[in-house]
Amino acid sequence: MLERLVARGFIGFIRLLTGAQAYWRGVRPTAALRIYYANHASHGDFVLLWATLPPYLRRKARPVAGADYWNKSALRRYIAGRVFRAVLIDRERKEDSPDPVQQMVEALSSGCSLILFPEGTRNTTDQILLPFKSGLFHLAARYPRAELVPVWINNLGRVMPKGEPLPIPLLCTVTFGATLSRIDGEDKAAFLQRAREALLALRPESPDDDMPDDSAPNDDAAHETATPNVAPKETA
């Protein structure tokens, strides 16, 4: 019960701070097993993405996060482990470190979707998107049942800039793109490039735009998936 109350507090705070809206483009919010992979500019990224999922999906979605950050204090461990049920992986591999891909496969095998950031670390550079690490490729190969859904998080890096003591209220959007198709025999470099391009295609031309210019619906089905997701009453 305490964890649910804390989760509701996070959801309320992130929505108040960002006015968070979710857009579904070419994909619908369903209970299918998925790997949501997104750009990464802030420690709050997975909280925002998680908060914009409908409650029935949120309960079965687990973020993948760096153990080095979330294990630094008892409070962080509680938030990551008990509230968000995060899959904590060691970004600096050691001999006794568990296999991070296997950790993610086990989470998927338990019936949970994953929230993953293939850049591997927060992007604090002037680049739009850092090169993808190989983890997404290996995970997709080892668990092909899971759908791959690109997600662009817009503006959160400006809401929570690195080094600033207080967040800055700004409208943020989370755009879910069409499922990335599978290509038999595709090598790692080609897969990662295609996954990266699918993510970049969701990026607005300007950080102040809510959605890309080409997001206007062409038919009723597109209109349904391009409208903001208004979640029902929270049950965290």
LINUR-V559458 format. One record per pair of residues at least 12 apart in sequence whose ideal C-beta (glycine too) atoms are under 7 Angstrom apart, sorted by the first residue. I is the first residue (numbers start at 1). J is the second residue. D is the distance in Angstrom with one decimal. If there is no record, write none. Layout:
i: [I:I]
j: [J:J]
d: [D:D]
This chain:
i: [3:3:4:6:7:7:8:8:10:10:11:11:11:14:14:14:15:17:17:17:18:18:18:18:18:18:19:19:20:20:20:20:20:21:21:22:22:22:22:22:23:23:23:23:23:23:24:24:24:25:25:25:25:25:25:25:26:26:26:27:27:27:27:27:27:28:29:29:29:31:31:32:33:33:33:33:33:34:34:34:34:35:35:35:35:35:35:35:36:36:36:36:36:36:36:37:37:37:37:37:37:37:38:38:38:38:39:39:39:39:39:39:40:40:40:40:41:41:41:41:42:42:42:42:44:44:45:45:45:46:46:46:48:48:48:48:49:49:49:49:50:50:50:52:52:54:54:55:55:55:55:55:60:60:60:61:61:61:62:62:62:62:62:62:63:63:63:64:64:64:64:64:64:65:65:65:66:66:67:67:67:68:68:70:70:71:87:87:87:87:89:91:100:101:101:101:101:104:105:105:105:108:108:116:118:118:118:118:119:120:124:128:128:129:129:129:132:132:132:134:136:136:137:137:137:144:147:148:148:149:149:149:150:150:150:150:150:151:151:151:152:152:152:152:153:154:154:154:154:155:155:155:155:156:158:158:159:173:173:175:175:177:177:177:180:180]
j: [82:83:236:83:83:236:234:236:47:51:51:234:236:47:48:51:51:159:167:169:48:156:159:170:171:172:171:172:48:51:52:172:174:173:228:52:174:176:228:229:173:175:176:211:226:228:176:225:229:175:176:177:178:215:225:226:177:178:225:149:176:177:178:179:225:225:54:57:229:56:57:147:108:113:145:146:147:113:146:147:149:113:114:116:139:146:148:149:49:113:114:115:116:149:151:116:118:136:148:150:151:195:117:151:152:153:119:123:129:152:153:199:117:119:122:123:122:123:156:157:122:156:157:160:156:160:117:153:156:63:65:115:153:156:172:174:115:151:153:174:63:84:115:174:229:229:231:231:232:234:235:236:111:112:113:112:113:115:85:86:87:107:112:114:84:86:115:87:89:104:114:115:116:80:86:88:89:91:88:89:90:91:92:86:88:88:103:104:107:114:103:120:135:135:138:139:142:139:139:142:143:143:146:136:132:133:135:136:132:133:162:200:203:196:199:200:192:195:196:188:192:195:188:191:192:182:179:179:180:176:177:179:177:180:198:199:202:174:175:176:175:199:202:203:174:172:173:204:207:170:171:172:207:172:170:207:172:210:211:202:211:198:201:202:195:198]
d: [5.1:5.1:4.6:5.0:5.4:4.0:5.6:4.9:5.9:6.9:4.6:6.2:6.8:5.7:5.6:4.9:6.7:6.4:5.7:5.5:6.5:6.9:5.9:6.7:6.6:3.8:4.8:7.0:5.8:6.1:5.3:5.5:6.7:5.1:4.2:3.9:4.8:6.7:6.3:3.8:6.3:4.6:6.8:5.7:6.0:6.2:4.8:4.3:6.4:6.2:6.6:5.6:6.8:6.0:5.9:5.6:6.3:3.3:6.3:6.0:5.5:6.5:5.3:5.8:6.5:5.9:5.3:6.0:6.5:6.9:6.8:5.4:6.3:5.8:6.1:4.9:6.9:4.4:6.0:4.6:5.2:6.9:5.0:5.8:6.7:4.9:5.3:7.0:6.5:6.6:6.9:5.0:6.9:5.1:5.1:4.8:5.3:5.9:6.6:6.0:6.8:6.9:6.0:4.1:6.9:5.5:6.9:6.9:5.9:6.0:5.8:6.4:3.8:5.0:5.4:5.9:5.9:5.2:6.2:3.2:6.5:4.8:5.2:4.4:5.8:5.1:6.7:5.5:6.0:3.7:6.4:5.1:6.1:5.5:6.2:6.3:5.5:6.0:6.3:5.7:6.3:6.7:6.3:4.6:6.5:6.5:5.3:6.1:6.7:6.2:5.1:6.9:6.5:5.2:5.9:6.7:4.7:5.9:5.1:6.2:5.5:5.5:4.8:5.9:5.7:4.8:4.2:4.8:6.3:6.2:5.7:6.6:4.8:6.1:4.7:5.9:6.8:4.9:4.0:6.0:5.2:6.1:6.9:6.5:5.7:6.7:5.5:6.0:5.1:6.9:5.9:6.8:6.5:6.3:4.8:5.5:6.2:5.3:7.0:5.5:5.3:5.0:5.4:6.6:4.2:5.8:6.6:4.3:6.5:4.2:5.4:6.9:6.9:6.5:6.8:6.1:4.5:6.5:5.6:6.1:6.9:6.2:4.7:5.1:5.8:6.6:4.8:6.3:4.0:5.9:6.7:5.7:4.3:6.5:4.6:4.2:6.1:6.2:6.8:5.3:4.7:6.2:3.7:5.3:5.5:6.1:4.7:5.9:6.5:5.2:6.6:4.4:5.8:5.2:5.7:6.7:6.2:5.2:6.7:4.7:6.2:6.1:6.8:4.8:5.9:5.4]
